[in-house]
Amino acid sequence: MKSSKLVFFILFSAALAFGWGDDGHKIVNRAAVNAVPADMPAFFKAGIERIVYIGPEPDRWREKLEAQLKYSQEPDHFIDLERVSDLGELPESRYEFIKLLYAKRARATENPDDFLPERVGFQPYIALEVYGRLKVAFREYRKAKAAGQPTAEAEQNALFYAGWLGHYVADASNPLHTSIQYNGWVGPNPNGYTTAKIHWPFESDMVTRNLDFMSAIGPMVSASKPLENPFRDYIAYLESSNKLVEPLYQLEKKGDFNNGGNEEGKNFVRARLAAGAQMLANMYYTCWIESEKMPEPYKPETPAPPTVKPNAPTGMKVKVN
């Protein structure tokens, strides 16, 4: 009995700890790098194995042995779009988003803690924050190369950020990372969808048990193209993934994910991996193009001169800093 409980604990912990699983994240990163065009720097494609290895990295940060790391970054892996659907266009700043959530929580008359930021999730914010890091690394590479200086350090930064970014973009391709229905249907359930924990069987077992089929997504990923507005395009990508939450539960209800899945179930998972690789390839290429723009030279702000105001009792003027 004790050994069976231990096995259950290990499996349950794994279900909580990982996104697509190592295999899925590596598949997405590899396909994305293979889809970037020839005008990307040569070191980028040459570093594909490093980028692939880093794909699962944020899931390695989710162990209780590193409690501060685990709990601080877990909300980065998801966003419950149903909880923010009434907020209008989401702000580009993580902290403006937090302010909106706390304001909504203050207005809520039922279950206000559902709107705590850590329960709603930060998925688009971490993705675009790492995107920015990658762009800076590419810019530093350009600067070093133009100056005839070594580029190895900037290259290593870019490879790490590219792999790290891939994790969150892949997470967002999984509909369960965009929804309150992330691990069994909650709330009104007129269609009788499963309330069992389906997250791990869907996103990891399905990939691992069909690894050759899932890995062959290259033909489903087109050559990358630049995004018009990375943040807004990423939100649209999340919303398109969220629209597939109920179709996913419909497939589960039919048994299309059972025992490694049938053709329809496997094709659904494979299409989501390909969608993640496509978005990631587009983000890589956009990052590279945008890194050509150099920021204005830094200029320290000139302090404003002190102001004066009348002192009420005496009429003397007092300096105000």
C-alpha positions as CSV (number, residue, x, y, z in Angstrom):
1,M,0.0,0.0,0.0
2,K,2.8,2.4,0.9
3,S,4.6,1.8,-2.3
4,S,1.4,2.4,-4.4
5,K,0.8,5.7,-2.5
6,L,4.4,6.7,-3.2
7,V,4.0,6.0,-7.0
8,F,0.7,8.0,-7.0
9,F,2.5,10.9,-5.2
10,I,5.3,10.9,-7.7
11,L,2.9,10.9,-10.7
12,F,0.7,13.5,-9.2
13,S,3.6,15.7,-8.4
14,A,4.8,15.3,-12.0
15,A,1.4,16.4,-13.2
16,L,1.6,19.6,-11.2
17,A,5.2,20.2,-12.2
18,F,5.4,20.2,-16.0
19,G,3.8,21.9,-19.0
20,W,4.0,20.0,-22.3
21,G,6.6,17.8,-20.6
22,D,10.2,17.8,-21.8
23,D,9.3,16.2,-25.1
24,G,6.6,18.7,-26.1
25,H,8.7,21.8,-25.2
26,K,11.7,20.4,-27.1
27,I,9.6,19.7,-30.1
28,V,8.2,23.2,-30.3
29,N,11.6,24.9,-29.9
30,R,13.3,22.7,-32.5
31,A,10.6,23.2,-35.1
32,A,10.6,27.0,-34.5
33,V,14.4,27.3,-35.0
34,N,14.2,25.2,-38.1
35,A,11.5,27.6,-39.5
36,V,13.5,30.9,-39.1
37,P,14.8,32.3,-42.4
38,A,18.4,32.4,-43.7
39,D,18.9,36.1,-42.8
40,M,18.8,35.2,-39.1
41,P,22.4,35.1,-37.7
42,A,24.2,31.9,-38.3
43,F,24.9,31.3,-34.6
44,F,21.2,31.0,-34.0
45,K,20.6,27.9,-36.0
46,A,23.9,26.5,-35.0
47,G,22.8,26.8,-31.4
48,I,19.7,24.8,-31.9
49,E,20.6,22.1,-29.4
50,R,21.1,24.7,-26.7
51,I,17.7,26.3,-27.5
52,V,16.0,22.9,-27.5
53,Y,17.6,22.0,-24.1
54,I,16.4,25.2,-22.5
55,G,12.8,24.7,-23.7
56,P,11.7,22.8,-20.5
57,E,13.9,25.0,-18.2
58,P,11.0,26.9,-16.4
59,D,9.5,23.6,-15.4
60,R,12.8,22.8,-13.7
61,W,12.1,25.8,-11.5
62,R,8.9,24.3,-10.0
63,E,10.3,22.1,-7.2
64,K,9.6,22.8,-3.5
65,L,13.3,22.4,-2.8
66,E,13.5,26.0,-4.3
67,A,10.4,27.4,-2.7
68,Q,10.8,31.1,-3.5
69,L,11.6,30.3,-7.2
70,K,8.7,27.8,-7.5
71,Y,6.0,30.1,-6.1
72,S,7.2,33.3,-7.6
73,Q,7.1,32.1,-11.2
74,E,4.3,29.5,-11.3
75,P,1.6,32.1,-12.4
76,D,3.8,32.9,-15.4
77,H,2.8,29.6,-17.1
78,F,-1.0,30.3,-17.5
79,I,-3.7,32.9,-17.7
80,D,-7.4,32.3,-17.0
81,L,-8.8,34.4,-19.8
82,E,-12.4,33.9,-18.6
83,R,-11.6,36.0,-15.5
84,V,-10.4,39.0,-17.5
85,S,-12.8,38.9,-20.4
86,D,-14.6,42.0,-19.1
87,L,-11.5,44.2,-18.7
88,G,-11.3,45.2,-22.3
89,E,-7.9,45.5,-24.0
90,L,-5.3,44.3,-21.6
91,P,-2.5,46.7,-20.7
92,E,1.0,46.0,-21.9
93,S,2.5,46.4,-18.4
94,R,2.4,43.6,-15.9
95,Y,1.9,46.1,-13.1
96,E,-1.0,47.9,-14.7
97,F,-2.6,44.5,-15.2
98,I,-2.2,43.7,-11.5
99,K,-3.9,47.0,-10.6
100,L,-6.8,46.1,-12.8
101,L,-7.1,42.7,-11.1
102,Y,-7.1,44.2,-7.6
103,A,-9.7,46.7,-8.6
104,K,-11.9,43.9,-10.0
105,R,-11.3,41.9,-6.8
106,A,-12.5,44.9,-4.7
107,R,-15.7,45.1,-6.7
108,A,-16.4,41.4,-6.6
109,T,-19.3,40.2,-4.5
110,E,-18.6,36.4,-4.9
111,N,-15.3,34.6,-4.6
112,P,-13.2,37.8,-4.8
113,D,-9.9,35.8,-4.4
114,D,-10.5,34.3,-7.8
115,F,-9.2,37.6,-9.1
116,L,-5.9,37.6,-7.2
117,P,-3.1,38.1,-9.8
118,E,-1.4,34.8,-8.8
119,R,-4.7,33.0,-9.5
120,V,-5.4,34.6,-12.8
121,G,-1.9,34.2,-14.2
122,F,0.6,36.3,-16.1
123,Q,1.2,34.3,-19.3
124,P,1.4,37.1,-21.9
125,Y,3.5,39.3,-19.6
126,I,6.3,36.8,-19.0
127,A,6.3,35.9,-22.7
128,L,6.8,39.5,-23.8
129,E,9.3,40.2,-21.0
130,V,11.5,37.4,-22.2
131,Y,10.9,38.5,-25.8
132,G,12.4,41.9,-24.8
133,R,15.4,40.2,-23.3
134,L,16.0,38.3,-26.5
135,K,15.7,41.5,-28.5
136,V,18.3,43.2,-26.3
137,A,20.7,40.2,-26.7
138,F,20.3,40.4,-30.5
139,R,21.0,44.2,-30.3
140,E,24.1,43.6,-28.3
141,Y,25.3,41.0,-30.8
142,R,24.8,43.6,-33.6
143,K,26.7,46.2,-31.7
144,A,29.6,44.0,-31.0
145,K,29.8,42.7,-34.5
146,A,29.7,46.2,-36.0
147,A,32.5,47.3,-33.6
148,G,34.6,44.3,-34.6
149,Q,34.4,42.9,-31.0
150,P,33.8,39.4,-29.8
151,T,30.1,38.3,-30.0
152,A,30.2,35.0,-28.0
153,E,28.7,36.5,-24.8
154,A,25.8,38.1,-26.6
155,E,25.3,34.9,-28.6
156,Q,25.0,32.8,-25.4
157,N,22.5,35.2,-24.0
158,A,20.4,35.1,-27.1
159,L,20.4,31.3,-27.1
160,F,19.3,31.1,-23.5
161,Y,16.5,33.7,-23.9
162,A,15.3,32.0,-27.1
163,G,15.0,28.7,-25.3
164,W,13.3,30.3,-22.3
165,L,10.8,32.2,-24.5
166,G,9.9,29.0,-26.3
167,H,8.7,27.5,-23.0
168,Y,5.9,30.1,-22.5
169,V,4.9,30.3,-26.2
170,A,4.5,26.5,-26.2
171,D,2.5,26.6,-22.9
172,A,0.1,29.1,-24.5
173,S,-0.5,26.8,-27.4
174,N,-2.2,24.4,-25.0
175,P,-5.8,25.5,-24.5
176,L,-5.7,24.3,-20.9
177,H,-3.1,27.0,-20.1
178,T,-5.6,29.7,-21.0
179,S,-8.6,28.7,-19.0
180,I,-10.2,28.1,-15.6
181,Q,-11.0,24.7,-17.1
182,Y,-7.3,23.8,-16.9
183,N,-7.6,20.4,-15.2
184,G,-11.2,19.1,-15.2
185,W,-14.4,21.1,-15.9
186,V,-15.5,23.4,-13.2
187,G,-18.8,25.3,-12.7
188,P,-22.0,24.6,-14.7
189,N,-21.5,21.5,-16.8
190,P,-24.6,20.9,-19.0
191,N,-22.6,18.8,-21.5
192,G,-21.2,16.5,-18.9
193,Y,-17.5,17.1,-19.5
194,T,-15.1,15.3,-17.4
195,T,-14.2,16.7,-14.0
196,A,-11.2,14.4,-13.7
197,K,-7.6,15.7,-13.9
198,I,-6.9,15.7,-17.6
199,H,-4.0,18.1,-17.9
200,W,-1.2,15.7,-17.6
201,P,-2.7,12.9,-19.7
202,F,-3.5,15.4,-22.5
203,E,-0.3,17.4,-22.7
204,S,2.4,14.9,-21.7
205,D,1.2,11.3,-22.1
206,M,-0.2,12.0,-25.5
207,V,3.1,13.5,-26.7
208,T,5.4,10.9,-25.2
209,R,3.3,7.9,-26.4
210,N,3.3,9.3,-29.9
211,L,6.7,10.9,-30.0
212,D,7.7,10.2,-33.6
213,F,4.3,11.5,-34.9
214,M,4.4,14.6,-32.7
215,S,8.0,15.4,-33.6
216,A,7.3,15.5,-37.3
217,I,5.6,18.9,-37.2
218,G,8.0,20.6,-39.5
219,P,5.8,20.5,-42.6
220,M,3.0,22.2,-40.5
221,V,5.2,25.2,-39.7
222,S,5.6,27.8,-42.4
223,A,8.6,30.1,-42.8
224,S,8.5,32.7,-40.0
225,K,7.1,36.2,-40.7
226,P,7.3,39.4,-38.7
227,L,4.5,40.3,-36.3
228,E,2.9,43.7,-36.6
229,N,2.4,44.2,-32.8
230,P,4.1,41.5,-30.7
231,F,2.0,42.1,-27.6
232,R,-1.4,42.4,-29.3
233,D,-0.5,39.5,-31.7
234,Y,0.4,37.4,-28.7
235,I,-3.0,38.1,-27.0
236,A,-4.8,37.1,-30.2
237,Y,-2.7,33.9,-30.1
238,L,-3.8,33.2,-26.5
239,E,-7.5,33.9,-27.4
240,S,-7.3,31.5,-30.4
241,S,-6.0,28.8,-28.1
242,N,-8.7,29.5,-25.5
243,K,-11.4,29.0,-28.2
244,L,-10.3,25.3,-28.3
245,V,-10.9,24.6,-24.7
246,E,-14.4,23.2,-25.2
247,P,-13.4,21.2,-28.4
248,L,-10.7,19.7,-26.3
249,Y,-13.2,18.5,-23.7
250,Q,-15.5,17.2,-26.5
251,L,-12.6,15.1,-27.8
252,E,-11.9,13.8,-24.3
253,K,-15.6,12.9,-23.8
254,K,-15.5,10.8,-27.0
255,G,-12.4,9.0,-25.7
256,D,-10.1,10.4,-28.4
257,F,-7.2,10.8,-25.9
258,N,-7.6,7.4,-24.3
259,N,-4.6,4.9,-24.4
260,G,-2.4,7.2,-26.4
261,G,-5.3,8.6,-28.4
262,N,-6.9,7.9,-31.7
263,E,-6.2,9.7,-35.0
264,E,-8.4,12.7,-34.2
265,G,-7.0,13.1,-30.7
266,K,-3.4,12.8,-31.9
267,N,-4.0,15.3,-34.7
268,F,-5.4,17.8,-32.3
269,V,-2.4,17.7,-30.0
270,R,0.0,17.8,-33.0
271,A,-1.8,20.8,-34.4
272,R,-1.4,22.7,-31.1
273,L,2.4,21.9,-31.0
274,A,2.7,23.2,-34.5
275,A,0.7,26.4,-33.6
276,G,3.2,27.0,-30.8
277,A,6.2,26.5,-33.1
278,Q,4.7,28.8,-35.7
279,M,4.2,31.6,-33.2
280,L,7.6,31.1,-31.7
281,A,9.3,31.2,-35.1
282,N,7.5,34.5,-35.9
283,M,8.6,35.9,-32.5
284,Y,12.2,34.9,-33.1
285,Y,12.2,36.6,-36.5
286,T,10.4,39.7,-35.3
287,C,12.9,40.0,-32.4
288,W,15.8,39.9,-34.8
289,I,14.3,42.5,-37.1
290,E,13.4,44.9,-34.2
291,S,16.9,44.5,-32.7
292,E,18.3,46.6,-35.6
293,K,16.7,49.7,-34.0
294,M,19.2,51.3,-31.6
295,P,17.9,53.2,-28.6
296,E,18.6,56.9,-28.2
297,P,21.8,57.7,-26.2
298,Y,21.1,57.9,-22.5
299,K,20.8,61.5,-21.3
300,P,20.5,62.1,-17.5
301,E,17.4,64.1,-16.7
302,T,18.1,67.7,-15.7
303,P,16.7,68.3,-12.2
304,A,13.8,70.9,-12.2
305,P,14.7,74.2,-10.4
306,P,13.2,74.5,-6.9
307,T,9.9,76.2,-6.6
308,V,8.8,78.7,-4.0
309,K,5.5,79.3,-2.3
310,P,4.4,82.0,0.1
311,N,4.5,81.3,3.8
312,A,1.0,82.1,5.1
313,P,1.9,83.8,8.4
314,T,4.7,86.1,7.4
315,G,4.6,86.3,3.6
316,M,8.2,85.0,3.4
317,K,9.0,82.7,0.6
318,V,10.1,79.2,1.5
319,K,12.1,77.0,-0.9
320,V,10.4,73.7,-1.7
321,N,12.5,70.8,-2.9
